[in-house]
């Protein structure tokens, strides 16, 4: 009789587990979205260069939001070119070509990669900072 009772409850238990999973899904998405804090929470935006800030954001977001090899490569290209630009800048040389390439790479990430809306907002703010930095030709300091 005990085997029959267990068999009778299997559909009920499966349905209950399904309902619990559906109930927890919105909470999981909210917790995951909280990984993208408002600007300035991880660092003081005024003391970090736009390139360094963007590199940090790209690394943090790519660790959570990369779904394919192509998406991962787009993040890596953007990080690589921004790192090269930052290295030359710290050496005293403003390389506008590297900055332009970095901006194109970041724009490509935003246009082609799937990501959480908060992550997209963070990278969009970084892109706007890089545009301003380029237009001022490194005229403001960090």
Residue pairs with C-beta under 8 A, 6 or more apart in sequence:
32 64
32 116
33 116
33 117
33 118
35 60
35 64
36 61
36 116
36 118
36 119
36 121
36 122
39 45
39 122
39 125
42 56
42 60
43 53
43 56
45 53
46 142
47 142
48 56
48 142
49 86
49 89
49 142
50 126
50 129
50 130
50 132
50 133
50 142
51 82
51 83
51 85
51 86
51 89
51 99
51 102
51 130
51 133
52 86
52 142
53 126
53 129
54 78
54 82
54 102
54 106
54 123
54 126
54 127
54 129
54 130
55 79
55 82
55 83
55 86
57 122
57 123
57 126
58 75
58 78
58 79
58 82
58 106
58 109
58 123
59 79
61 75
61 115
61 119
61 122
61 123
62 72
62 75
62 76
62 79
64 116
64 119
65 71
65 113
65 114
65 115
65 116
65 119
66 72
66 75
66 113
67 114
70 112
71 112
71 113
71 114
74 105
74 108
74 109
74 112
74 113
75 109
75 113
77 105
77 108
78 102
78 105
78 106
78 108
78 109
81 98
81 101
81 102
81 105
82 102
82 105
82 106
84 95
84 98
85 95
85 98
85 99
85 101
85 102
88 94
88 95
88 98
89 95
89 138
94 137
94 138
96 134
96 137
99 130
99 133
99 134
100 134
102 130
103 127
103 130
103 131
103 134
106 123
106 126
106 127
106 130
107 127
109 123
110 120
110 123
110 124
110 127
115 123
132 140
133 140
